């Protein structure tokens, strides 16, 4: 049985570099998101 592809062939027209972050940058961003979220959750619960 011959395999048939469902996806049409395509061409890559441009290539962009993917930025890689360091472990420290990821940890700092995660902590920032956690603090921001907990502050906004607290503000929303205290306003009602």
For each residue, the residues with C-beta under 8 A, 3 or more apart:
1:
2:
3:
4:
5:
6:
7: 10
8:
9:
10: 7
11:
12: 15
13:
14:
15: 12
16:
17:
18:
19:
20:
21: 25 26 29
22: 25 26
23: 26 27
24: 27 28
25: 21 22 28 29
26: 21 22 23 29 30
27: 23 24 30 31
28: 24 25 31 32
29: 21 25 26 32 33
30: 26 27 33 34
31: 27 28 34 35
32: 28 29 35 36
33: 29 30 36 37
34: 30 31 37 38
35: 31 32 38 39
36: 32 33 39 40
37: 33 34 40 41
38: 34 35 41 42
39: 35 36 42 43
40: 36 37 43 44
41: 37 38 44 45
42: 38 39 45 46
43: 39 40 46 47
44: 40 41 47 48
45: 41 42 48
46: 42 43
47: 43 44
48: 44 45
